[in-house]
């Protein structure tokens, strides 16, 4: 038969297939196409809704990619408390109050401590919101997690689901395999459709030693293909952390959002000898403040280069005293300046490079 199969012929052949008298052509039969008018199409618009405005949309799947120590867990803990309480001051952004499922697979003990310190620092009573945040700290298959959350959401819907981290949750044997990576992310997509249509954010690592412009989730590119956006965090000078995106973002763009780390403790969290200890809590800051901190950081770098030029045989302790910083902070700063090729280390001794000499002379 040439040309399209007439509708009455499709009906006749399907009827034969149903009776089991013919099987060879059933898979090739076209699905009836329903065309929509533009008006019908536009009437299907669903108003945009956000868990965190204007960044994290509900019913969407995101990765949050950052290097270790750049704030993934700190941001997700703060975001969880913000949504559970409905408080915009926690992130400096409007949020939709609702329930949160926090799935911690990589380091549950660390997450527990971070919640306790953040709650104390932010004046959040965990007992008051105990029903608004549920925790899963044991690893299961995505389908098993989905079934548990679907059941839990029957009585109280979710607004936000956190997965910490992709590497710890992945149940394949090769994260670089495109088929495995893409299929795993597709298995997470149904989490966005449970009652409440939550936003789902999956913390992810980039490649080792990733630069600021290469914050894509480690593994197959198929992971990025399956998400609605890849949010990123990058820690710059003086503890300023910038939230942005790279690689993919479905929906509206947003201006990068600066945050800062505050090292804080809680009287409810003690070590075995009864001592308090400190962990970073993420707090919002302004672009102006972030720029001021960056300027201060650049000034300290220049001061260190100038000090090294004036006292090339000095020790790190002497250089630290000269710029008013602790010795450990100077070592951290030297490591960063090394990446900029302004200093180098040889036989345990730091010295300026030719590039560093020129920068010091102009300081």
C-alpha positions in Angstrom: 0.0 0.0 0.0 1.5 3.4 -1.0 0.9 6.6 1.1 -0.6 6.9 4.6 -2.7 4.1 5.9 -6.4 5.3 6.0 -7.9 5.4 9.5 -10.5 2.8 8.8 -7.7 0.4 7.6 -5.7 1.1 10.9 -8.9 0.2 12.9 -9.4 -3.0 10.8 -5.7 -4.1 11.3 -5.8 -3.3 15.0 -8.9 -5.3 15.4 -7.2 -8.3 13.7 -4.2 -7.9 16.0 -6.4 -7.9 19.1 -7.9 -11.2 17.9 -4.4 -12.6 17.5 -4.8 -13.3 13.8 -2.0 -10.9 12.6 1.1 -9.7 14.4 3.7 -8.7 11.8 2.6 -5.2 11.3 1.3 -4.0 14.6 4.4 -2.2 15.8 4.6 -0.2 12.5 1.1 1.2 12.8 1.3 5.0 13.3 -0.2 6.6 16.4 -3.1 8.9 15.6 -1.9 12.5 15.7 -3.9 15.2 17.4 -3.0 18.7 16.3 -3.7 21.6 18.6 -4.6 25.2 17.8 -2.2 27.8 19.2 -5.0 28.9 21.6 -5.5 25.3 22.9 -1.7 25.0 23.3 -1.4 28.3 25.2 -4.3 27.4 27.5 -2.2 24.5 28.8 0.2 26.9 30.4 1.0 26.1 34.0 2.1 29.1 36.1 5.7 29.1 37.1 6.2 28.1 40.8 9.4 28.1 42.8 10.8 26.4 45.8 13.5 29.1 45.9 12.9 32.2 43.9 13.9 32.8 41.1 16.3 29.9 41.0 14.8 26.5 41.9 11.5 25.7 40.2 9.1 23.1 41.5 8.5 20.0 39.5 12.1 20.2 38.1 15.3 18.2 38.5 18.6 19.9 39.1 22.2 19.1 39.8 24.2 21.3 42.2 27.8 21.0 41.2 30.7 22.3 43.3 34.2 21.2 44.4 34.6 19.7 47.9 34.6 22.4 50.5 32.7 24.9 48.2 29.4 24.7 50.0 27.1 22.1 48.5 25.9 20.6 51.8 26.0 24.0 53.6 23.7 25.5 50.9 21.3 22.5 50.9 21.1 22.5 54.7 20.3 26.2 54.7 17.8 25.8 51.8 16.1 23.0 53.7 15.7 25.1 56.8 14.5 28.1 54.8 11.8 26.1 53.0 10.7 24.2 56.1 10.2 27.5 58.0 9.2 29.7 55.1 11.8 32.2 56.1 13.3 34.3 53.3 16.1 35.7 55.5 17.9 32.4 55.7 18.9 32.4 52.0 18.1 36.1 51.3 15.6 34.8 48.8 11.9 34.2 48.8 10.9 30.6 49.3 7.8 28.5 49.2 7.1 27.0 52.6 6.7 23.2 52.5 8.0 19.9 53.5 11.5 18.7 52.6 13.0 15.2 52.1 16.7 15.2 52.7 18.4 12.1 51.4 21.9 11.9 52.8 24.0 9.1 51.4 27.5 10.4 51.4 28.1 11.5 55.0 25.1 11.4 57.3 27.1 12.2 60.4 28.4 15.4 58.9 24.9 16.4 57.8 23.5 15.8 61.3 26.1 18.1 62.8 25.5 20.8 60.2 21.8 20.8 60.8 22.3 21.1 64.5 24.7 24.0 64.2 22.7 25.8 61.5 19.5 25.5 63.4 21.1 27.0 66.5 22.7 29.8 64.5 19.5 30.6 62.6 17.3 30.4 65.6 15.3 27.4 64.2 13.5 25.1 66.6 13.9 21.6 65.2 11.1 20.3 67.3 8.7 22.8 65.8 9.5 21.7 62.3 10.1 18.0 63.0 7.3 17.0 60.7 8.4 19.3 57.9 11.8 17.7 57.3 12.2 13.9 56.8 15.7 12.3 56.5 16.8 9.2 54.7 20.3 8.2 55.8 20.5 4.7 54.3 21.1 3.9 50.6 18.3 2.2 48.6 17.4 1.9 44.9 15.7 5.1 43.4 12.5 3.1 42.9 12.4 2.1 46.6 13.0 5.7 47.6 10.3 6.9 45.3 7.8 4.4 46.7 8.5 5.5 50.3 8.2 9.2 49.4 5.0 8.7 47.4 3.4 7.0 50.4 4.6 9.7 52.8 3.4 12.5 50.5 -0.1 11.1 50.5 -0.8 12.9 53.8 1.5 15.9 53.4 3.1 16.9 50.0 6.7 17.8 49.5 8.1 21.1 48.1 11.8 20.2 48.0 13.8 16.9 47.8 17.6 16.9 48.3 19.9 14.1 47.2 23.4 14.3 48.8 25.2 13.1 46.6 24.9 11.8 43.1 28.1 9.7 43.4 26.9 8.1 46.7 23.4 7.3 45.3 24.5 6.1 41.8 23.9 2.3 41.7 25.7 1.5 38.4 29.2 0.3 37.9 30.5 3.1 35.6 29.5 6.7 36.1 31.2 7.6 32.8 28.9 5.2 30.8 26.4 7.4 28.9 23.7 4.7 29.1 24.0 4.2 32.8 24.3 7.9 33.7 21.4 8.9 31.6 19.2 6.1 32.7 20.0 6.7 36.4 18.9 10.4 36.1 15.7 9.3 34.3 15.0 7.1 37.3 15.2 10.2 39.5 12.8 12.3 37.4 9.6 10.7 38.9 10.5 12.3 42.3 9.4 15.6 40.8 5.9 14.2 40.2 5.0 13.0 43.7 2.4 15.0 45.6 3.4 18.6 45.8 5.5 18.4 42.6 8.7 19.2 44.5 12.0 20.6 43.1 14.7 17.9 43.3 18.3 19.0 43.7 21.1 16.4 43.4 24.5 17.5 44.8 27.2 16.5 42.4 31.0 16.7 42.2 32.8 18.1 39.1 36.0 16.6 37.7 39.0 16.6 40.0 40.5 20.1 40.5 37.8 21.6 38.3 38.3 25.3 37.4 35.6 27.9 38.0 34.4 27.6 34.4 34.2 23.8 34.4 31.6 23.0 37.1 29.7 20.3 35.3 28.6 17.1 37.1 31.3 14.3 36.9 30.5 11.4 34.7 28.7 11.0 31.4 27.4 14.0 29.6 24.1 12.2 29.6 23.6 13.2 33.3 23.5 16.9 32.2 21.1 16.1 29.3 18.5 14.7 31.7 18.3 17.6 34.2 16.5 20.9 33.9 19.5 22.8 35.2 23.0 22.6 36.6 23.4 25.0 39.5 26.9 25.7 40.7 28.8 27.0 43.7 32.2 28.5 43.7 34.2 29.7 46.7 36.3 32.7 46.0 38.4 34.9 48.2 37.6 35.6 51.9 35.0 32.9 52.0 32.6 34.4 49.5 30.6 31.6 47.7 28.7 32.4 44.5 25.6 30.5 43.4 25.2 30.4 39.6 24.7 27.9 36.8 26.6 26.3 34.0 25.9 24.1 31.0 22.2 24.0 31.2 19.2 25.9 32.6 15.7 25.4 31.5 13.6 28.5 32.3 14.5 32.0 33.3 18.1 33.1 33.9 19.1 34.6 37.2 21.8 36.8 38.5 24.6 35.1 40.5 23.8 35.1 44.2 26.7 35.6 46.7 26.8 33.9 50.1 29.4 33.8 52.9 30.6 31.1 55.2 30.4 31.7 59.0 32.2 29.3 61.3 29.8 28.7 64.1 29.2 26.3 67.0 26.3 25.1 69.1 26.1 24.4 72.9 24.1 21.3 72.0 26.9 19.8 69.9 30.0 18.8 71.9 32.8 16.4 71.3 33.6 13.4 73.6 35.4 15.7 76.0 32.6 18.2 76.2 34.1 20.8 73.9 32.2 22.8 71.3 33.6 22.8 67.7 32.9 24.9 64.7 31.4 24.1 61.3 30.6 26.5 58.4 27.0 27.8 58.0 26.1 29.5 54.8 24.5 33.0 55.1 23.4 35.4 52.4 25.4 38.5 51.6 25.2 41.4 49.1 27.0 41.8 45.9 28.6 45.0 47.3 29.8 43.2 50.4 31.1 40.3 48.3 33.0 42.8 46.1 34.4 44.5 49.1 35.6 41.1 50.4 37.2 40.3 47.0 38.9 43.6 47.0 40.2 43.0 50.5 41.5 39.5 49.4 43.3 41.0 46.4 44.9 43.7 48.7 46.1 40.9 51.0 47.6 39.0 48.0 49.4 42.1 46.9 50.7 42.8 50.4 52.0 39.2 50.7 53.8 39.5 47.3 55.3 42.8 48.4 56.4 41.3 51.7 58.0 38.4 50.0 59.9 40.7 47.6 61.2 42.8 50.5 62.1 39.8 52.7 62.7 36.9 50.3 64.5 34.8 53.0 61.7 35.3 55.5 59.6 32.5 56.9 55.9 32.0 56.5 55.4 33.1 60.1 57.3 36.3 59.5 55.3 37.1 56.3 52.1 36.3 58.2 53.0 38.8 60.9 53.9 41.4 58.3 50.4 41.3 56.7 48.5 40.6 59.9 47.3 37.1 59.3 47.9 33.7 60.8 50.6 31.4 59.4 48.1 28.9 58.2 46.2 31.5 56.3 49.4 32.6 54.6 50.0 29.0 53.5 46.5 28.8 52.0 47.1 32.1 50.2 50.5 30.8 48.8 48.8 27.8 47.4 46.3 30.0 45.6 49.0 32.3 44.3 50.9 29.3 43.0 47.9 28.4 40.8 48.1 32.0 39.4 51.8 31.4 38.7 52.8 34.3 41.0 54.8 32.2 43.4 56.5 28.8 43.3 57.9 26.3 45.8 61.3 24.6 45.6 63.0 22.5 48.3 60.4 23.6 50.9 61.0 27.3 50.2 58.5 29.7 48.6 59.7 32.4 46.3 58.2 34.9 43.7 58.1 34.0 40.1 59.1 36.6 37.5 55.4 37.3 37.1 55.0 37.7 40.8 58.0 40.0 40.9 56.4 42.4 38.4 53.1 42.3 40.4 54.9 43.0 43.6 56.7 46.0 42.0 53.4 47.5 40.9 51.8 47.0 44.3 
